Amino acid sequence: MTGEGKGTTVWRRRKRAELLARRQTLAEDERRAIATRILARLETLVPRLEGPLALYWPIRGEVDLRGFAERLAAAGMELALPVVLARDAPMEFWRWRPGAAMREGIWKIPVPAARGPLRPRTVFLPLVGFDVAGHRLGYGGGCYDRTLAVLRPRPRLIGIGYGFSRLATIHPEPHDQRLDLVVTERGIERFPAEREAARRPPGE
């Protein structure tokens, strides 16, 4: 690794720790208020959401979308959760509905009890941070990047996070996958491919 590469790795590690620490300082009422604003913004996207849709099980202060998932499931949307099968390998997305039986997966994150692979057309990704170009800063394990690099056709990628996580740059590396849009309590930020799609009528 070059000196520049090492410097980027160190910077990302420090920025990740800083953002996670700030997330943990949020009071519970503040966290709920932020989630309410994010969910209201997500409602405006519902007409253009295509299933199967992959969400995530909230950990470490991530925005909790399980209530929104119940609303989507009631409307007939097919849902899935990511499942890590092995470290350093692409994930699978398994069929899931609110209230379904769960078991403990890798890193003790709950996953569906029964394997039912789906190929999502939309993926909601939790963010530690993101930048103005649409690059995502995650936990550093590369699970989503490895998965999205081989998932075809490419799903629509919607990042979910906190407004304070917006950065000028995350110093992206070649493997970093670019998001289509990011939803925070401050608004919906669209990136080039998404802005073009937004100009087309639904269903086109």
N, C-alpha and C positions, 0 to 999 in steps of 0.2 A: 504494500500500500504506500502511495506517495505521501509526502509531507502534507500536501493539500488535502488528500483523502483522509488522512488521520485527523487533520484539523476540523474537517467537516463532521466526521464521526463524533469527535469530542463536543463540538458545538451542538449537534443534534441531541446528544445524550444530556447535555446540560439544559437545553431548552425544554426537552421532554420532561425532565425532572421538575423544572420550574413551573410548567403548565399543570402538571399533575398535582403539585403541591398547592397551587392556587385553586384548583378544582376542589380539593379536599377542604379548603377553608370556607367554602360556601355554607351558609347556614341552611338548615332544612327548609325554612319558609322561602328563602331566596331561590333555592334549587327548584322548589315546586313552582314558583312564579315563572322562572325561566322556562321550565318544561312546558308550562301552560301556553306561553307565547310561541314556543317552537311548534307545539302541536297545532295551534291555530294556523300557523303558516303551512304546515304539512297538509292541512285540510284543503288549502287552495290548490294543491298539486294532485289531489285525488283523481280528478277527471282524466289526467294524463298518466296515471300509474298503471303499468302493465304487469301482469303476473305471469308466472310465479314471481313472488316478491320475497327477497331474503332480508330478514331483519337481524338483530343481534340480541343476545341476552345481556342486560346491563351489568357491568362490573365497575368497580373503582370510581364511582361517581358519574358514570356515563348517563346521558339523557335516557330516561326509561320510556320506551315506546310500546310497552305491553298493552296499555289501554288503547292506544291507537291501533294496535294489531287486532284487538277484539272488534273494533269498529270495522276494519277491513275484512276480517273473517266473516262477520255477520253479513257483509255485502257480497260474499261469495269469492273473495280474493283467495287464491292459493298461496300459502305462506311457507317459508322455510327458515331454518337456522343454520349457521355455519358450524361445521364439525371438523376439528383437527384430528386427523387419523394418525399422523406421525409427525414428529418435529422435522422441519426442513422439507416437508412435502406439501403439495397443494391440498387445500381443504375440500370437503364435499359440502353440499347444501342438502339438508334432509328435511323432508316434509314435516310440518309442525302446525298445530293449532293451539290457541290459548286453552289451558287446562289439560293438555295432552300429558301422558306419562313421560317423565324425564329421568335421566340418570346422570351421574357425575362423569364429565369428560376430562380430557387433558387440562391441566392447570385448574381443576376443580370447577370448571365452568359447566353449568347444566346443558345437556344436549338431549334431543329426542331419544326415548328409550328404544324405538324401533328404527332401523335403517330404512330410509325411503328417499333415495337421491332425486333431486330435481335440478334442472338447469334454469336458474333465475333469469328473468328479463330485466329486473330492477333489483339493485342491491343498496340497502341502507348501510352505510359504514360509520362506525363510531370514530370520532376524531380526538386525538390529543391536540393537534394543531393543523393548520392549513395555510397556504399562502395565496397571494393575489393571482397566481397563475393556475390555481386549482390542484396543486400537489398536496398530498396528505402526509402528515406526520403521525405515525401510529406508535405502538409500544416498542418497535424495534425488532420484532421477531420475523417480520416479512411474510406473515401468513396470507394476508390479502394480496400482496404484490405477486407472490408465487401463484396464487390461485387465479387471479385475474389475467395473468400473462398467458394462461393456457385455456381460459374459458372462451368458447366460441359458440354462437356469436357473442360479441362483447355486450354485456348488460349495461343499462343506464346506471351510473354510479352517483349516489346522492349521499354526501357527507352530512353527518349530524353532530353538532358540537356547540361550544360556547363562544359567544362573540369575542371574548378576550383572547381566544386561541388564534385569531387571525394575525398572520405574520407577513412581512414584506416578502420573505422567501424562506423555504425550509432547506435551501441548498440541495435541490433534488439530485438524485443519482439516476443513472440510466434505467434502473429497474422500477423506479417509482411510477405508479400508475396515476394518471391525471383524472380528477373527478369531473363530472358534468355540471354539478351544482352543489352548493353547501347551504344548509339551513341552520341558522342560529336564531337566538331571540332577537337579534338586531335586523334580521331580514333574510332574504333568499339571494344568494350570489350565484349568478350563472356564468359559465365559462363558454368559450366560442362555439363548440358543437351544440350546446344546450340552447344558446341564444338563437341559433339558426332553427333548431327544432321548435322552439317556442313560437316562431312566426308562422308555423304551419298549423292548419286546423286540426283538432283532435281526430285521430283515426287515419290521417293521411300518411 
